[in-house]
Amino acid sequence: MMVLVKEFANRQLAEMAKSVLESQGVHSSIQMADAGGAMPFMEFVSPVALMVSEENYHRALQILDSFDFD
């Protein structure tokens, strides 16, 4: 099961964080309310969620805490 590890203000920051996690062997995915890309402006209304598996949650937090994505 995937759980929320961090929310971001925009997709670019979420993609950067995803890349950092993936480089450390932690699979992650991005979820956003943009209707599959049909409504990209929704990014400015609701946060972009970075999801990881439950078993990687604490490791992902440690990795993300060592970077400043805000």
LINDACOR-V851382 format. One record per residue. N is the residue number from 1. RES is the residue in three letters. PHI is phi in radians with two decimals (999 if undefined). OMEGA is omega in whole degrees, 0 to 359 (999 if undefined). Layout:
# LINDACOR-V851382
N/RES/PHI/OMEGA
N/RES/PHI/OMEGA
This chain:
# LINDACOR-V851382
1/MET/999/180
2/MET/-1.59/180
3/VAL/-2.25/179
4/LEU/-1.25/177
5/VAL/-1.84/179
6/LYS/-2.90/174
7/GLU/-1.93/182
8/PHE/-2.20/180
9/ALA/-1.29/181
10/ASN/-2.63/183
11/ARG/-1.15/181
12/GLN/-1.06/178
13/LEU/-1.13/179
14/ALA/-1.11/179
15/GLU/-1.14/177
16/MET/-1.09/180
17/ALA/-1.12/178
18/LYS/-1.05/179
19/SER/-1.08/178
20/VAL/-1.08/180
21/LEU/-1.08/181
22/GLU/-1.08/179
23/SER/-1.16/178
24/GLN/-1.72/177
25/GLY/1.45/180
26/VAL/-1.83/179
27/HIS/-1.22/179
28/SER/-2.54/177
29/SER/-2.49/181
30/ILE/-1.91/176
31/GLN/-2.18/176
32/MET/-2.59/183
33/ALA/-1.58/181
34/ASP/-2.09/179
35/ALA/0.95/178
36/GLY/1.15/179
37/GLY/1.65/181
38/ALA/-1.28/180
39/MET/-2.26/184
40/PRO/-1.07/179
41/PHE/-1.12/180
42/MET/-1.11/177
43/GLU/-1.00/182
44/PHE/-1.46/182
45/VAL/-1.75/182
46/SER/-2.21/182
47/PRO/-1.19/177
48/VAL/-1.70/185
49/ALA/-1.71/173
50/LEU/-1.83/186
51/MET/-1.96/174
52/VAL/-2.39/177
53/SER/-1.23/180
54/GLU/-0.95/183
55/GLU/-1.22/178
56/ASN/-1.77/186
57/TYR/-0.99/184
58/HIS/-1.16/177
59/ARG/-1.12/179
60/ALA/-1.08/178
61/LEU/-1.04/179
62/GLN/-1.06/181
63/ILE/-1.12/183
64/LEU/-1.16/180
65/ASP/-1.16/180
66/SER/-1.48/178
67/PHE/-2.14/177
68/ASP/-1.86/181
69/PHE/-1.72/183
70/ASP/-1.67/999
